[in-house]
Amino acid sequence: MRGGRAIESTRASCLRFEPVAPMAGARKKVVILGGGIGGLSAAHELVRRGFDVEVYERKSIPGGKARSLAAARPSLVRSTFSVPETRASLVAPQGPSLPGEHGFRFFPGFYRHIIETMKEIPFGTAGTVADNLVDTGELRIAPSDRSSFDLPAVFPERPADLKVAVFAIVAELSGKVGVPLDDAVFFAAKIWQFLTTCEERRLVEYERTNWWDFIEADSRSPAYRMYFGNGITRSLVAAKARRASAKTIGSIFVQIVFDILLPGVAADRVLNGPTNEVWIDPWLSHLRAQGLVYHFDSDVRTIRCERGRVQSVTVAVRNTLREVTGDYFVAALPVERMAELISPELLAADPSLANLHALTEYVEWMIGIQYYLTVDVRVARGHVIHVDSPWALTSISQPQFWKNFDISKRGDGLVRGLISVDISDWDVAGSNGKEAQICSRNEIALETWAQLKKSMNFSDELLRDDQLHSWFLDPGLIDADADANRLTSRVDTNLEPLLVNYVDTWRLRPEAVTRIPNLFMASDYVRTFTDLATMEAANEAARRAVNGILNACGSREERCEIWNLHEPAVFAPFRAHDRTRYRKGLPWDGSEVALPMSALGLPATRALQQVVGRAWPGAIGAPRGANAAAMPGAREDNIEEAALEARASSDEGLRRLRIVSGR
Ligand SMILES: Cc1cc2nc3c(=O)[nH]c(=O)nc-3n(C[C@H](O)[C@H](O)[C@H](O)COP(=O)(O)OP(=O)(O)OC[C@H]3O[C@@H](n4cnc5c(N)ncnc54)[C@H](O)[C@@H]3O)c2cc1C
């Protein structure tokens, strides 16, 4: 079936397609370069609007960096974990392969574009792949020198718990992990500053300020730096606080905080099975059923541009070169690959594409490793941020969310548990004294496991070596120098780095619609509202590219919907006030910094002290500084009132939010 018009099925969220008449005039052909989330999303929007679409993908698996893949020969560890990978016997699979992944998938509550697309992909008899998303229950913060603690990943059940949740988060940070109370309040004030800053100032000033400076980390405590500086940036987006744009980190951070604090969807969702099995493969089948032609093993080598238009692309298909023509071309390639394809002719037609070369300086390594266990160790009911781990680890125990997927039927039948870990910092020495970037694959597996144990085993020994069955590290991590001795080889090349939004890089990033009338861009590094290299950004970029094509061919088809990041309306007047100031050349108005206290229900430091002091007697000393007195508007009666209120509701509320239970 080619083309299609969306019609409502009996399920509100499930859209089915029925054939429609081809577009007026000759059908237009769109060639998409790259079959990751950007390429698939563009194909999704185009086939349903009656275009002929072909995707050229260099790998033999769809999904790009979002893919899950068969861990066909994971390295066996069992009792001999210290044996290098090449000497260890490899698992002889009896059933289908164990599930591996490039990196685990996290769908924060603020995602909109990719979720809407998922709602249009049929799954099973009456559902969609969006039904395969499940809420996690909590986000665990796991430092290595004290017990872990959890933040709720769902909205509190009662309105009264909301304030308690905010108190509790700040109190938890203060009382349990040693962020001084005035630092916690100071950070809340910085977030208030961000929320009340207008978009123009964010784009110009905060885009050129790094996150570290924005939150004034140099002048605060080591714990403040670790949690609010490095912890937020390194663990969530593989960025480094001193280089990451305050605009990007601030925007995403507040989205996640609102996801936790506002009712609606959960802050953190995951898929209920391996990504390709429950999402990407059904998606590809769905698109193929509508006429999409998806070519695997097809490496795009050149983009031929003449007379200001793309004429064709040269594709190598198993050593045979093919010239592929089309009316429109969508580049959905990673930035470092796209930059290689920018020819003088393309540059002449759109000089701004030169920026892509500069942008390739801003990619970082972020790669997942999976540990298969003989027992299902549920370390947390959601993601875990190993906040001070040298290699910036985040992890998740997968099988608890994979209800219809029996991992024991995979591989040799001995696996019951799976901890999937993302390694986000490859430049800092681990406890083995080496940066991940100069380790062998086996050293990476050993050291990552050691770092995991250090942060998970503080109170109880949750992770043990004897639980280990095997591990799998993405084959895209290679020793390109082809060291003859594989036992000592170092991984020196990551074939798929990830763009990170560093300071002042917005100006280098392309629009989805280029100045070349038939070339469009649909990847995570394109300028989008999302503004963070994620599946959400790739999907939004694809929607923008498709709208560009629809405009270019004068189509009357409905345009793809695009949404801006939503911030609660209560902040709009403050942003309007700042916009007026910004346009007059005035700085952000710091005199209103007292308002975060009232807006968040944190009228003063002393109220917090009471909560902290009661939950963890002796946990805090006198707060540093004199924030309560310094805060304009933090009057004594407010303080007492808040303290009373907190005292009345916090114990039960905190317990119900699973915040004081600890482990
Ligand atoms: C470890 C890790 C974890 C992540 N976790 C999350 C997460 O939890 N949530 C989230 O939203 N985002 C996450 N991301 C980011 C997200 O995966 C990416 O931003 C997104 O998948 C990018 O999609 P894309 O289509 O723009 O690019 P890609 O996924 O890179 O797709 C590009 C495609 O082009 C193909 N290709 C490359 N060169 C050629 C060529 N010459 N010819 C033909 N084809 C070519 C590639 O094989 C690939 O399939 C993570 C990233 C990493 C690395």
Ligand as a Chemical Component Dictionary entry (heavy atoms), coordinates in Angstrom:
data_LIG
# 
_chem_comp.id                   LIG 
_chem_comp.type                 NON-POLYMER 
_chem_comp.pdbx_formal_charge   0 
_chem_comp.three_letter_code    LIG 
# 
loop_
_chem_comp_atom.comp_id 
_chem_comp_atom.atom_id 
_chem_comp_atom.alt_atom_id 
_chem_comp_atom.type_symbol 
_chem_comp_atom.charge 
_chem_comp_atom.model_Cartn_x 
_chem_comp_atom.model_Cartn_y 
_chem_comp_atom.model_Cartn_z 
_chem_comp_atom.pdbx_ordinal 
LIG C1  C1  C 0 24.687 5.557  24.308 1  
LIG C2  C2  C 0 23.579 6.471  23.875 2  
LIG C3  C3  C 0 22.410 6.519  24.618 3  
LIG C4  C4  C 0 21.377 7.359  24.243 4  
LIG N1  N1  N 0 20.228 7.374  24.966 5  
LIG C5  C5  C 0 19.206 8.134  24.553 6  
LIG C6  C6  C 0 17.978 8.101  25.250 7  
LIG O1  O1  O 0 17.841 7.401  26.248 8  
LIG N2  N2  N 0 16.967 8.890  24.798 9  
LIG C7  C7  C 0 17.093 9.677  23.695 10 
LIG O2  O2  O 0 16.130 10.344 23.312 11 
LIG N3  N3  N 0 18.254 9.735  23.021 12 
LIG C8  C8  C 0 19.301 8.979  23.417 13 
LIG N4  N4  N 0 20.474 9.017  22.744 14 
LIG C9  C9  C 0 20.593 9.904  21.576 15 
LIG C10 C10 C 0 19.867 9.294  20.379 16 
LIG O3  O3  O 0 20.160 7.927  20.280 17 
LIG C11 C11 C 0 20.291 9.985  19.096 18 
LIG O4  O4  O 0 20.251 11.384 19.270 19 
LIG C12 C12 C 0 19.362 9.629  17.946 20 
LIG O5  O5  O 0 19.178 8.243  17.875 21 
LIG C13 C13 C 0 19.958 10.183 16.665 22 
LIG O6  O6  O 0 19.192 9.813  15.557 23 
LIG P1  P1  P 0 19.647 10.271 14.116 24 
LIG O7  O7  O 0 18.736 9.619  13.150 25 
LIG O8  O8  O 0 19.791 11.747 14.064 26 
LIG O9  O9  O 0 21.147 9.722  13.939 27 
LIG P2  P2  P 0 21.704 8.239  13.982 28 
LIG O10 O10 O 0 21.027 7.429  14.979 29 
LIG O11 O11 O 0 23.178 8.376  14.071 30 
LIG O12 O12 O 0 21.298 7.667  12.558 31 
LIG C14 C14 C 0 22.059 7.924  11.404 32 
LIG C15 C15 C 0 22.019 6.688  10.510 33 
LIG O13 O13 O 0 22.817 6.961  9.353  34 
LIG C16 C16 C 0 23.586 5.791  9.059  35 
LIG N5  N5  N 0 24.749 6.211  8.290  36 
LIG C17 C17 C 0 25.883 6.807  8.722  37 
LIG N6  N6  N 0 26.688 7.080  7.681  38 
LIG C18 C18 C 0 26.064 6.641  6.573  39 
LIG C19 C19 C 0 26.381 6.655  5.190  40 
LIG N7  N7  N 0 27.512 7.166  4.739  41 
LIG N8  N8  N 0 25.479 6.105  4.329  42 
LIG C20 C20 C 0 24.303 5.567  4.763  43 
LIG N9  N9  N 0 23.961 5.537  6.054  44 
LIG C21 C21 C 0 24.823 6.087  6.952  45 
LIG C22 C22 C 0 23.916 5.226  10.425 46 
LIG O14 O14 O 0 24.277 3.857  10.341 47 
LIG C23 C23 C 0 22.629 5.472  11.191 48 
LIG O15 O15 O 0 21.746 4.385  11.054 49 
LIG C24 C24 C 0 21.527 8.192  23.106 50 
LIG C25 C25 C 0 22.706 8.152  22.371 51 
LIG C26 C26 C 0 23.714 7.308  22.738 52 
LIG C27 C27 C 0 24.970 7.269  21.905 53 
# 
loop_
_chem_comp_bond.comp_id 
_chem_comp_bond.atom_id_1 
_chem_comp_bond.atom_id_2 
_chem_comp_bond.value_order 
_chem_comp_bond.pdbx_ordinal 
LIG C1  C2  SING 1  
LIG C2  C3  SING 2  
LIG C2  C26 DOUB 3  
LIG C3  C4  DOUB 4  
LIG C4  N1  SING 5  
LIG C4  C24 SING 6  
LIG N1  C5  DOUB 7  
LIG C5  C6  SING 8  
LIG C5  C8  SING 9  
LIG C6  O1  DOUB 10 
LIG C6  N2  SING 11 
LIG N2  C7  SING 12 
LIG C7  O2  DOUB 13 
LIG C7  N3  SING 14 
LIG N3  C8  DOUB 15 
LIG C8  N4  SING 16 
LIG N4  C9  SING 17 
LIG N4  C24 SING 18 
LIG C9  C10 SING 19 
LIG C10 O3  SING 20 
LIG C10 C11 SING 21 
LIG C11 O4  SING 22 
LIG C11 C12 SING 23 
LIG C12 O5  SING 24 
LIG C12 C13 SING 25 
LIG C13 O6  SING 26 
LIG O6  P1  SING 27 
LIG P1  O7  DOUB 28 
LIG P1  O8  SING 29 
LIG P1  O9  SING 30 
LIG O9  P2  SING 31 
LIG P2  O10 DOUB 32 
LIG P2  O11 SING 33 
LIG P2  O12 SING 34 
LIG O12 C14 SING 35 
LIG C14 C15 SING 36 
LIG C15 O13 SING 37 
LIG C15 C23 SING 38 
LIG O13 C16 SING 39 
LIG C16 N5  SING 40 
LIG C16 C22 SING 41 
LIG N5  C17 SING 42 
LIG N5  C21 SING 43 
LIG C17 N6  DOUB 44 
LIG N6  C18 SING 45 
LIG C18 C19 SING 46 
LIG C18 C21 DOUB 47 
LIG C19 N7  SING 48 
LIG C19 N8  DOUB 49 
LIG N8  C20 SING 50 
LIG C20 N9  DOUB 51 
LIG N9  C21 SING 52 
LIG C22 O14 SING 53 
LIG C22 C23 SING 54 
LIG C23 O15 SING 55 
LIG C24 C25 DOUB 56 
LIG C25 C26 SING 57 
LIG C26 C27 SING 58 
# 
